[in-house]
Amino acid sequence: GKGDIASRLFSSLQLDSSKARELLQWQPVITMDEQLKKTAEHYRRFID
């Protein structure tokens, strides 16, 4: 089902922005939760 697809897409995805934060004083524009919600909405539209 859809849960299996999401699991396969994201189970091995790991991001770490600590180096950019440290070296460039970078801060994300939106939170991780907000971006995950947007990503999930995108894939829901794509799959449906």
PyMOL commands that set and color helices and strands:
alter all, ss='L'
color gray80, all
select helices_A, chain A and resi 2-10+18-24+32-47
alter helices_A, ss='H'
color red, helices_A
deselect
rebuild
show_as cartoon
